[in-house]
Amino acid sequence: MATAEQIKSLIRSYTSEDKERFLTIALQVAAHEAKQGHATLAHEIRDLVDKKLLDSRKALKVISFPQDLKNLVLTEAPNIPKSALIMETKMEQRIERVFHEYRQRGKLKSHGLDHRRKILLSGPPGTGKTLTAKVLAFELNLPLHIIQVDRLVTKFMGETSAKLRQIFDLIKQESGVYLFDEFDAIGSERTMDNDVGEMRRVLNAFLQFIEQDQSDSFIVAATNNPKLLDHALFRRFDDVLHYQEPQEEERKHLIENVLGRFIDSNFAWKRVLKNSDGLSHAEIAHACEDAIKVAVLSDHNKVKATQVLDSINHRHGAYLGR
């Protein structure tokens, strides 16, 4: 069960009507229960917290983009809380710092300081970059606008830079989280042999726009290939977060989260954790979801390790063409 300190903290936060603190401690209790092997209880606590966050979430204003940008920007109202992020402790702390600085931005501004809001996310596909942007938007009650960078680049001279200017005008006018996905399409090193003059102009325009931006919006860029990015980009961002494939403890936490009440009491953790090595967060989550489908369609209420292993092996086989 929860520790004495956690119970006292829950009571203190409840009596002081500090809802955010109360929910944070409740998630800490869930994590504690998971470590004690009480996966079902931990999952139920997280479900209750997530439901409360959803119930209390305010309706988001969906902005009307100019006709020229409608196919370039996808607008979402994410419903994914930070408990969905499974990563090493140091990364969790760095993302929590972004939340904390935003919530205390008034205090920072009174001392002439700005909160972190220009963030570069790099790492292999499926490791949580886009998920982080969605969590950021949900936790801070902001709309998420995903810029389709591959559609932003056109063959007409000057058109890409003009559309980029329109996007930064929107960033200034409408507060939100703006995610530039597949960012290396415009952020590639300016000295690369296959570069052309127009793309150099686009990158220079982006560097200028992001440096001049003084809005309240978050500008998040995501890339699978950080080595392709121009070095001048890195100093334009307030923080650079590098993602990697989950380690054993993170894989276990992720599998527990996805399987939840479906997890079998005699689950063969050692084999599953060994075989899931080398897969991304997204691939492991999909494998678990596939195993749940097999169990449900077979009229079973528990997922066995063999079912998860089959799904994991199919994911590995995809890379080998099997």
C-alpha positions as a Python dict, from the first residue, in 0.01 Angstrom:
ca = {
    (1, 'M'): (0, 0, 0),
    (2, 'A'): (94, 368, -20),
    (3, 'T'): (362, 489, 219),
    (4, 'A'): (271, 696, 525),
    (5, 'E'): (430, 1006, 368),
    (6, 'Q'): (227, 964, 50),
    (7, 'I'): (-97, 932, 247),
    (8, 'K'): (-17, 1246, 449),
    (9, 'S'): (74, 1434, 130),
    (10, 'L'): (-254, 1328, -30),
    (11, 'I'): (-450, 1459, 268),
    (12, 'R'): (-255, 1788, 277),
    (13, 'S'): (-303, 1852, -94),
    (14, 'Y'): (-675, 1767, -70),
    (15, 'T'): (-741, 1995, 228),
    (16, 'S'): (-548, 2280, 65),
    (17, 'E'): (-746, 2224, -260),
    (18, 'D'): (-425, 2178, -457),
    (19, 'K'): (-574, 1954, -726),
    (20, 'E'): (-261, 1934, -936),
    (21, 'R'): (-50, 1825, -640),
    (22, 'F'): (-315, 1572, -537),
    (23, 'L'): (-314, 1407, -882),
    (24, 'T'): (66, 1409, -895),
    (25, 'I'): (89, 1226, -563),
    (26, 'A'): (-179, 981, -675),
    (27, 'L'): (40, 893, -974),
    (28, 'Q'): (335, 848, -738),
    (29, 'V'): (122, 604, -539),
    (30, 'A'): (41, 418, -863),
    (31, 'A'): (412, 393, -945),
    (32, 'H'): (483, 266, -592),
    (33, 'E'): (214, -1, -621),
    (34, 'A'): (349, -109, -961),
    (35, 'K'): (695, -161, -810),
    (36, 'Q'): (537, -371, -535),
    (37, 'G'): (391, -598, -801),
    (38, 'H'): (35, -464, -769),
    (39, 'A'): (-3, -392, -1142),
    (40, 'T'): (-385, -405, -1146),
    (41, 'L'): (-419, -154, -860),
    (42, 'A'): (-158, 73, -1019),
    (43, 'H'): (-345, 65, -1350),
    (44, 'E'): (-677, 143, -1180),
    (45, 'I'): (-526, 443, -998),
    (46, 'R'): (-379, 577, -1323),
    (47, 'D'): (-716, 529, -1496),
    (48, 'L'): (-891, 731, -1224),
    (49, 'V'): (-635, 1012, -1251),
    (50, 'D'): (-653, 1017, -1630),
    (51, 'K'): (-1035, 1030, -1618),
    (52, 'K'): (-1021, 1324, -1377),
    (53, 'L'): (-782, 1508, -1608),
    (54, 'L'): (-1012, 1447, -1903),
    (55, 'D'): (-1323, 1554, -1713),
    (56, 'S'): (-1164, 1877, -1599),
    (57, 'R'): (-1011, 1967, -1934),
    (58, 'K'): (-1147, 2286, -2087),
    (59, 'A'): (-1275, 2296, -2443),
    (60, 'L'): (-1001, 2408, -2677),
    (61, 'K'): (-1046, 2680, -2934),
    (62, 'V'): (-973, 2545, -3282),
    (63, 'I'): (-832, 2826, -3489),
    (64, 'S'): (-925, 2888, -3849),
    (65, 'F'): (-615, 2872, -4063),
    (66, 'P'): (-575, 3069, -4384),
    (67, 'Q'): (-678, 2870, -4691),
    (68, 'D'): (-315, 2840, -4802),
    (69, 'L'): (-221, 2658, -4481),
    (70, 'K'): (-517, 2424, -4436),
    (71, 'N'): (-336, 2126, -4589),
    (72, 'L'): (-15, 2207, -4406),
    (73, 'V'): (-138, 2219, -4047),
    (74, 'L'): (-330, 1951, -3858),
    (75, 'T'): (-504, 2072, -3543),
    (76, 'E'): (-572, 1838, -3250),
    (77, 'A'): (-704, 1858, -2895),
    (78, 'P'): (-490, 1582, -2738),
    (79, 'N'): (-614, 1378, -2441),
    (80, 'I'): (-288, 1206, -2346),
    (81, 'P'): (-158, 1279, -1991),
    (82, 'K'): (207, 1268, -1888),
    (83, 'S'): (157, 929, -1721),
    (84, 'A'): (159, 787, -2077),
    (85, 'L'): (525, 885, -2120),
    (86, 'I'): (756, 593, -2040),
    (87, 'M'): (1119, 701, -2032),
    (88, 'E'): (1424, 717, -1811),
    (89, 'T'): (1405, 932, -1498),
    (90, 'K'): (1639, 1203, -1627),
    (91, 'M'): (1422, 1258, -1934),
    (92, 'E'): (1106, 1269, -1722),
    (93, 'Q'): (1268, 1535, -1505),
    (94, 'R'): (1364, 1747, -1805),
    (95, 'I'): (1010, 1733, -1945),
    (96, 'E'): (866, 1808, -1601),
    (97, 'R'): (1093, 2114, -1593),
    (98, 'V'): (923, 2241, -1912),
    (99, 'F'): (583, 2204, -1743),
    (100, 'H'): (704, 2373, -1425),
    (101, 'E'): (861, 2671, -1603),
    (102, 'Y'): (544, 2728, -1809),
    (103, 'R'): (323, 2724, -1500),
    (104, 'Q'): (562, 2965, -1327),
    (105, 'R'): (625, 3181, -1636),
    (106, 'G'): (490, 3493, -1465),
    (107, 'K'): (744, 3457, -1188),
    (108, 'L'): (1024, 3407, -1442),
    (109, 'K'): (916, 3711, -1646),
    (110, 'S'): (922, 3929, -1334),
    (111, 'H'): (1296, 3854, -1320),
    (112, 'G'): (1353, 3910, -1692),
    (113, 'L'): (1363, 3538, -1773),
    (114, 'D'): (1174, 3330, -2031),
    (115, 'H'): (1038, 2980, -1982),
    (116, 'R'): (1150, 2693, -2206),
    (117, 'R'): (926, 2687, -2513),
    (118, 'K'): (1153, 2618, -2813),
    (119, 'I'): (1235, 2249, -2795),
    (120, 'L'): (1412, 2010, -3031),
    (121, 'L'): (1328, 1639, -3003),
    (122, 'S'): (1554, 1385, -3172),
    (123, 'G'): (1570, 1008, -3182),
    (124, 'P'): (1461, 694, -3370),
    (125, 'P'): (1100, 658, -3492),
    (126, 'G'): (847, 541, -3234),
    (127, 'T'): (1042, 651, -2927),
    (128, 'G'): (794, 916, -2808),
    (129, 'K'): (873, 1245, -2985),
    (130, 'T'): (525, 1314, -3122),
    (131, 'L'): (371, 1168, -2806),
    (132, 'T'): (570, 1420, -2600),
    (133, 'A'): (424, 1708, -2802),
    (134, 'K'): (73, 1571, -2744),
    (135, 'V'): (135, 1534, -2370),
    (136, 'L'): (277, 1887, -2358),
    (137, 'A'): (-38, 2026, -2521),
    (138, 'F'): (-271, 1827, -2295),
    (139, 'E'): (-96, 1900, -1966),
    (140, 'L'): (-73, 2274, -2039),
    (141, 'N'): (-425, 2295, -2183),
    (142, 'L'): (-310, 2416, -2525),
    (143, 'P'): (-415, 2311, -2876),
    (144, 'L'): (-166, 2109, -3079),
    (145, 'H'): (-88, 2218, -3435),
    (146, 'I'): (121, 1973, -3639),
    (147, 'I'): (300, 2135, -3933),
    (148, 'Q'): (342, 1894, -4223),
    (149, 'V'): (696, 1994, -4313),
    (150, 'D'): (711, 1765, -4617),
    (151, 'R'): (413, 1954, -4764),
    (152, 'L'): (556, 2289, -4664),
    (153, 'V'): (845, 2254, -4909),
    (154, 'T'): (741, 2339, -5266),
    (155, 'K'): (923, 2366, -5598),
    (156, 'F'): (837, 2733, -5644),
    (157, 'M'): (1105, 2982, -5545),
    (158, 'G'): (1007, 3187, -5242),
    (159, 'E'): (677, 3005, -5177),
    (160, 'T'): (809, 2787, -4893),
    (161, 'S'): (958, 3085, -4709),
    (162, 'A'): (633, 3278, -4755),
    (163, 'K'): (428, 2995, -4603),
    (164, 'L'): (680, 2966, -4321),
    (165, 'R'): (626, 3335, -4247),
    (166, 'Q'): (248, 3275, -4236),
    (167, 'I'): (299, 2990, -3986),
    (168, 'F'): (512, 3207, -3758),
    (169, 'D'): (250, 3482, -3780),
    (170, 'L'): (-3, 3226, -3652),
    (171, 'I'): (236, 3117, -3379),
    (172, 'K'): (241, 3478, -3262),
    (173, 'Q'): (-136, 3530, -3290),
    (174, 'E'): (-266, 3200, -3149),
    (175, 'S'): (-102, 3038, -2847),
    (176, 'G'): (-51, 2664, -2876),
    (177, 'V'): (200, 2386, -2927),
    (178, 'Y'): (335, 2394, -3284),
    (179, 'L'): (507, 2071, -3386),
    (180, 'F'): (735, 2074, -3690),
    (181, 'D'): (746, 1701, -3762),
    (182, 'E'): (1015, 1548, -3989),
    (183, 'F'): (1204, 1869, -3928),
    (184, 'D'): (1519, 1767, -4116),
    (185, 'A'): (1327, 1835, -4440),
    (186, 'I'): (1403, 2205, -4388),
    (187, 'G'): (1672, 2193, -4120),
    (188, 'S'): (1946, 2009, -4307),
    (189, 'E'): (2305, 2128, -4289),
    (190, 'R'): (2351, 2421, -4527),
    (191, 'T'): (2688, 2290, -4655),
    (192, 'M'): (2557, 1950, -4766),
    (193, 'D'): (2653, 1864, -5123),
    (194, 'N'): (2295, 1787, -5227),
    (195, 'D'): (2160, 2117, -5094),
    (196, 'V'): (2018, 2381, -5328),
    (197, 'G'): (2000, 2756, -5298),
    (198, 'E'): (1627, 2763, -5230),
    (199, 'M'): (1654, 2527, -4931),
    (200, 'R'): (1938, 2734, -4789),
    (201, 'R'): (1709, 3036, -4806),
    (202, 'V'): (1429, 2841, -4633),
    (203, 'L'): (1660, 2732, -4352),
    (204, 'N'): (1795, 3086, -4313),
    (205, 'A'): (1435, 3212, -4295),
    (206, 'F'): (1349, 2957, -4025),
    (207, 'L'): (1656, 3053, -3822),
    (208, 'Q'): (1554, 3417, -3845),
    (209, 'F'): (1187, 3354, -3757),
    (210, 'I'): (1258, 3132, -3456),
    (211, 'E'): (1520, 3371, -3320),
    (212, 'Q'): (1284, 3669, -3350),
    (213, 'D'): (982, 3486, -3210),
    (214, 'Q'): (864, 3634, -2881),
    (215, 'S'): (523, 3463, -2866),
    (216, 'D'): (377, 3256, -2581),
    (217, 'S'): (353, 2946, -2804),
    (218, 'F'): (566, 2634, -2785),
    (219, 'I'): (775, 2561, -3095),
    (220, 'V'): (865, 2192, -3103),
    (221, 'A'): (1077, 2037, -3380),
    (222, 'A'): (1112, 1660, -3416),
    (223, 'T'): (1371, 1474, -3619),
    (224, 'N'): (1485, 1115, -3665),
    (225, 'N'): (1822, 1231, -3798),
    (226, 'P'): (1984, 1494, -3574),
    (227, 'K'): (2316, 1453, -3758),
    (228, 'L'): (2155, 1603, -4069),
    (229, 'L'): (2058, 1925, -3892),
    (230, 'D'): (2248, 2248, -3940),
    (231, 'H'): (2458, 2324, -3631),
    (232, 'A'): (2317, 2678, -3615),
    (233, 'L'): (1977, 2531, -3527),
    (234, 'F'): (2078, 2381, -3193),
    (235, 'R'): (2153, 2713, -3024),
    (236, 'R'): (1813, 2851, -3135),
    (237, 'F'): (1633, 2599, -2911),
    (238, 'D'): (1595, 2632, -2534),
    (239, 'D'): (1631, 2258, -2485),
    (240, 'V'): (1734, 1956, -2693),
    (241, 'L'): (1594, 1617, -2585),
    (242, 'H'): (1746, 1298, -2726),
    (243, 'Y'): (1519, 990, -2727),
    (244, 'Q'): (1628, 627, -2742),
    (245, 'E'): (1476, 282, -2748),
    (246, 'P'): (1343, 174, -2405),
    (247, 'Q'): (1568, -11, -2162),
    (248, 'E'): (1448, -319, -1970),
    (249, 'E'): (1283, -133, -1680),
    (250, 'E'): (1106, 105, -1919),
    (251, 'R'): (988, -186, -2135),
    (252, 'K'): (839, -357, -1829),
    (253, 'H'): (660, -37, -1724),
    (254, 'L'): (529, 14, -2079),
    (255, 'I'): (398, -342, -2108),
    (256, 'E'): (227, -313, -1767),
    (257, 'N'): (65, 13, -1876),
    (258, 'V'): (-71, -125, -2203),
    (259, 'L'): (-182, -467, -2080),
    (260, 'G'): (-330, -336, -1754),
    (261, 'R'): (-598, -569, -1622),
    (262, 'F'): (-532, -815, -1908),
    (263, 'I'): (-190, -917, -1778),
    (264, 'D'): (-170, -1281, -1670),
    (265, 'S'): (-69, -1352, -1308),
    (266, 'N'): (201, -1596, -1426),
    (267, 'F'): (338, -1365, -1693),
    (268, 'A'): (684, -1478, -1813),
    (269, 'W'): (857, -1143, -1778),
    (270, 'K'): (1212, -1264, -1840),
    (271, 'R'): (1139, -1398, -2189),
    (272, 'V'): (922, -1106, -2293),
    (273, 'L'): (1171, -844, -2177),
    (274, 'K'): (1459, -1024, -2348),
    (275, 'N'): (1274, -1059, -2679),
    (276, 'S'): (1143, -701, -2679),
    (277, 'D'): (1497, -560, -2669),
    (278, 'G'): (1566, -344, -2975),
    (279, 'L'): (1203, -244, -3035),
    (280, 'S'): (1075, 109, -2995),
    (281, 'H'): (807, 223, -2750),
    (282, 'A'): (547, 231, -3028),
    (283, 'E'): (634, -117, -3156),
    (284, 'I'): (608, -270, -2808),
    (285, 'A'): (278, -93, -2743),
    (286, 'H'): (137, -219, -3076),
    (287, 'A'): (256, -573, -2997),
    (288, 'C'): (75, -565, -2661),
    (289, 'E'): (-241, -427, -2822),
    (290, 'D'): (-231, -705, -3084),
    (291, 'A'): (-201, -963, -2804),
    (292, 'I'): (-504, -810, -2627),
    (293, 'K'): (-705, -839, -2950),
    (294, 'V'): (-615, -1207, -2977),
    (295, 'A'): (-727, -1265, -2617),
    (296, 'V'): (-1053, -1073, -2660),
    (297, 'L'): (-1145, -1247, -2984),
    (298, 'S'): (-1073, -1580, -2814),
    (299, 'D'): (-1307, -1485, -2526),
    (300, 'H'): (-1020, -1475, -2276),
    (301, 'N'): (-983, -1204, -2013),
    (302, 'K'): (-606, -1245, -1967),
    (303, 'V'): (-310, -1213, -2201),
    (304, 'K'): (-40, -1478, -2178),
    (305, 'A'): (327, -1406, -2234),
    (306, 'T'): (329, -1641, -2537),
    (307, 'Q'): (74, -1417, -2710),
    (308, 'V'): (285, -1107, -2649),
    (309, 'L'): (596, -1296, -2763),
    (310, 'D'): (425, -1392, -3090),
    (311, 'S'): (339, -1027, -3156),
    (312, 'I'): (690, -913, -3062),
    (313, 'N'): (845, -1172, -3297),
    (314, 'H'): (623, -1048, -3579),
    (315, 'R'): (754, -694, -3515),
    (316, 'H'): (1115, -817, -3529),
    (317, 'G'): (1035, -1018, -3841),
    (318, 'A'): (908, -710, -4022),
    (319, 'Y'): (1268, -583, -4044),
    (320, 'L'): (1384, -913, -4192),
    (321, 'G'): (1101, -939, -4443),
    (322, 'R'): (948, -1242, -4274),
}
